[in-house]
Structure formats: C-alpha cells, structure tokens
C-alpha cells in the first residue's frame, strides 16, 4: 500500500525563522511529489517535483526531491504569520488515474 | 486560472436524509474529478475518482451505494450522501484536473462540512 509520511506533525516558530518540513514516501511506480498549503479549507498548490536534485523555488518557499532516498523537503525562509497553515505532501504514480496519496500534514504556526 | 468551486460550504441535516454536494471547475474542463474525505487533524482520504461520462471508481472500503457520484459534464461532478447518518459527518473536498493543465496537479474546492444530527 502506498504511504506518505510527514514530519514533524506540528511546529511553532517565531516570525523570521527558517523552517524545514519533511516528507518521505513509499509509492509503487512513483511519478511526482506535490506540496500543498491548507489554511482554512481548500489546499492550494505549491510545487510539483518529478526529478531528483532540481530545486523549485517560489519567493521564500523552496522544495527539492531525492528519489534515491524517497524524500522531499519544503523550506520556508523568513517565515511570516501568513505562513501559518497545514502543509500537505502528496505522491502520485504513473497509473492512468494518477491518484494522490497524501501525508497527514505538518501544522505550522508562526508567532510574532 | 484553475478555480474549483464547491457548494454548499456547510450543511446540517437530519439522520436519514440525503445530501448533494456540487463541485464545479470554473475556468477549465475537468476530465477527472476526485472526492476526498477529511477527518479533524487528519489528512485527505481519497473516496473515489470520477471521469466525465463514465462510472466513478471507488476506493476500497467506500460504499458506492452510500456515496453516489455523478460526473455528467466536463465542469460538474456531484457527490450525494444517501441516507446520511451521524458517522458520515465529516469534511468533504473535491478536486479536479484537466488536459489543459499540468498533468497530475489537482486543484481543490473549498470543501463542504457535513454535520448529520
């Protein structure tokens, strides 16, 4: 059974800190790993990673995939209170349905 | 772009009634839509995958007669929770993807919180 595990489960940091969120996966016929941010309701798409070692960057957020170690990290630098959310990691396979298997998420709280 | 609208956002119903939830892709054609269920402080659990014009594929353990899914057009899928019971109370979220969008990226609706009394 496909599995995605995220750590830590929750994290509290001060504004301005840098955080690293972890995601490991065991997926048969793995294709891509996706990161989403879920604030109150709908998860919003952040990154999709398909190749190892290529960092994707968007503002203060960046992410990278290691397909040998079956692992991805999401970095957030100079955190702001608006970064407070649950960050979800999901993996997809090469099947035609391309279903997403989600981790349980990391709840990040950024305090002043 | 890639906006998914889900309605209603909140519904409270009596046990035994049926509830319909709509999921619409507003600015793209959604050839595939997904329905998830999310319990408090847990992750999204896929319930079923629906392709436009064909029957939905349900995940193991999800009762197809209980959770009826219809994907009659390229912009609309519906989930009907039939004869709802308190244990069906949960947060239901849909997502969609389409051929005009990057493959494998799903765009999510805002979810529907269902409370069955």
HADDOCK unambig.tbl for C-alpha pairs under 7 A between the chains (distance, minus, plus):
assign (segid A and resid 41 and name CA) (segid B and resid 110 and name CA) 5.10 0.50 0.50
assign (segid A and resid 41 and name CA) (segid B and resid 111 and name CA) 6.16 0.50 0.50
assign (segid A and resid 42 and name CA) (segid B and resid 108 and name CA) 5.65 0.50 0.50
assign (segid A and resid 42 and name CA) (segid B and resid 109 and name CA) 5.54 0.50 0.50
assign (segid A and resid 42 and name CA) (segid B and resid 110 and name CA) 4.14 0.50 0.50
assign (segid A and resid 42 and name CA) (segid B and resid 111 and name CA) 6.26 0.50 0.50
assign (segid A and resid 43 and name CA) (segid B and resid 108 and name CA) 6.09 0.50 0.50
assign (segid A and resid 98 and name CA) (segid B and resid 104 and name CA) 6.18 0.50 0.50
assign (segid A and resid 102 and name CA) (segid B and resid 43 and name CA) 6.41 0.50 0.50
assign (segid A and resid 102 and name CA) (segid B and resid 44 and name CA) 6.20 0.50 0.50
assign (segid A and resid 103 and name CA) (segid B and resid 43 and name CA) 6.16 0.50 0.50
assign (segid A and resid 104 and name CA) (segid B and resid 42 and name CA) 5.54 0.50 0.50
assign (segid A and resid 104 and name CA) (segid B and resid 43 and name CA) 4.33 0.50 0.50
assign (segid A and resid 105 and name CA) (segid B and resid 43 and name CA) 6.41 0.50 0.50
